[in-house]
Amino acid sequence: MQSKTILKLVQGYNMEFNLSAVVELINGVGFPIAVCIALFWFNRDTIREQQKLLIELKDIIRDNSEVMKDLIDEIKRK
Protein backbone atom coordinates (compact mmCIF):
# COMPACT_ATOMS: atom_id res chain seq x y z
CA MET A 1 0.00 0.00 0.00
CA GLN A 2 1.30 3.43 -0.89
CA SER A 3 1.96 5.59 2.15
CA LYS A 4 1.55 8.95 0.40
CA THR A 5 -1.79 10.57 -0.23
CA ILE A 6 -2.58 13.74 -2.14
CA LEU A 7 -5.28 16.03 -0.81
CA LYS A 8 -6.73 18.56 -3.21
CA LEU A 9 -7.88 21.28 -0.85
CA VAL A 10 -7.98 24.21 -3.23
CA GLN A 11 -8.06 24.12 -7.01
CA GLY A 12 -4.48 23.89 -8.18
CA TYR A 13 -3.12 23.32 -4.68
CA ASN A 14 -1.92 19.88 -3.62
CA MET A 15 -0.53 18.80 -0.29
CA GLU A 16 1.33 15.55 0.09
CA PHE A 17 1.75 13.99 3.49
CA ASN A 18 3.26 10.79 4.69
CA LEU A 19 0.70 8.60 6.43
CA SER A 20 3.28 7.24 8.86
CA ALA A 21 4.13 10.81 9.94
CA VAL A 22 0.45 11.44 10.71
CA VAL A 23 0.19 8.24 12.73
CA GLU A 24 3.39 9.17 14.57
CA LEU A 25 1.98 12.63 15.35
CA ILE A 26 -1.27 11.15 16.67
CA ASN A 27 0.61 8.63 18.82
CA GLY A 28 2.95 11.34 20.11
CA VAL A 29 0.50 14.07 21.08
CA GLY A 30 -2.89 12.41 20.95
CA PHE A 31 -5.74 12.57 18.49
CA PRO A 32 -7.42 15.80 19.74
CA ILE A 33 -4.18 17.79 19.56
CA ALA A 34 -3.32 16.34 16.15
CA VAL A 35 -6.75 17.33 14.86
CA CYS A 36 -6.35 20.84 16.33
CA ILE A 37 -3.04 21.19 14.50
CA ALA A 38 -4.58 19.98 11.24
CA LEU A 39 -7.57 22.32 11.60
CA PHE A 40 -5.29 25.25 12.43
CA TRP A 41 -3.22 24.57 9.31
CA PHE A 42 -6.32 24.20 7.13
CA ASN A 43 -7.90 27.35 8.60
CA ARG A 44 -4.73 29.38 8.06
CA ASP A 45 -4.47 28.37 4.42
CA THR A 46 -8.19 28.94 3.85
CA ILE A 47 -7.93 32.47 5.26
CA ARG A 48 -4.94 33.21 3.00
CA GLU A 49 -6.88 32.06 -0.07
CA GLN A 50 -9.93 34.10 0.97
CA GLN A 51 -7.78 37.20 1.38
CA LYS A 52 -6.44 36.77 -2.16
CA LEU A 53 -9.97 36.35 -3.50
CA LEU A 54 -11.23 39.41 -1.60
CA ILE A 55 -8.44 41.56 -3.04
CA GLU A 56 -9.33 40.34 -6.52
CA LEU A 57 -13.03 41.00 -5.88
CA LYS A 58 -12.26 44.50 -4.61
CA ASP A 59 -10.36 45.27 -7.82
CA ILE A 60 -13.21 43.95 -9.94
CA ILE A 61 -15.77 46.05 -8.05
CA ARG A 62 -13.60 49.16 -8.41
CA ASP A 63 -13.28 48.57 -12.17
CA ASN A 64 -17.02 47.99 -12.42
CA SER A 65 -17.71 51.23 -10.57
CA GLU A 66 -15.51 53.16 -13.00
CA VAL A 67 -17.36 51.66 -15.96
CA MET A 68 -20.72 52.52 -14.38
CA LYS A 69 -19.58 56.14 -13.86
CA ASP A 70 -18.49 56.34 -17.50
CA LEU A 71 -21.87 54.97 -18.62
CA ILE A 72 -23.74 57.47 -16.46
CA ASP A 73 -21.65 60.34 -17.87
CA GLU A 74 -22.29 59.10 -21.42
CA ILE A 75 -26.06 58.89 -20.78
CA LYS A 76 -26.12 62.38 -19.28
CA ARG A 77 -24.38 63.81 -22.37
CA LYS A 78 -27.07 62.46 -24.70
N, C-alpha and C positions, 0 to 999 in steps of 0.2 A: 504494500500500500504506500502511495506517495505521501510524504509527510508535509508537503507544502500545499497551501491552498491560496487561491487568489480571490479576494473580495473586491467586488466592483461597487464602491460606495457612492462615487460621483462619476458621471459620464466622463470618460477619459482618464480617470484616476484609479489606479490599481494599487493595492497593498498586499504584499506577500508576507506571510508569517510562517514560522516553523511551528508545527503543532506540538512538538516536544518542548519548545520554549514556553508555550502557553500552559501546558500541563505542569511544567516545572514552576512557573509563576504561581499557579493555583495551589500547588503543594507547598510552596514556600510561604505564601502570605495568606492563603485562604481564599475561598471562592468569592465572598462579598467584596474583599479588597481588590481582587483581580477584576471583578466586574466594574467596580468604581473607577479603576484605572482605565479600563477599556471605554467606559462611558465618557470619562473626562476627555480622552483622546478624540473620540468621535465627535463630541460636542465642540471641542476646540476647532477641529477641522471644518465642521459644519458652519460655525460662526464665521470663520475666514472666508468660506465660499459665499455665504450670504452677504458679507461686506462687499466682496467683489461685485456681486450681482446688483446690490443697491447702488454702488457707484455707477455702474453701467446704466441702470434705470434712471438715475438722476440726470445723467448726460442726455439720455433719450428724451426725457421730459423737458429739459432745457431747450433742446433742439426743436421739439414739437411746439413749445411756447413761442419761439422765434418765428417759426413758420406761421403759426396762428396770427401773430402780430402783423406779419407781412400781408397775410390774406385780408385782415381787417383793414389795413391801410389801403390796399388795392380796392376793396369794396367801397371804402369811403371816397376815393378819388372818382369813382364812376358814378 
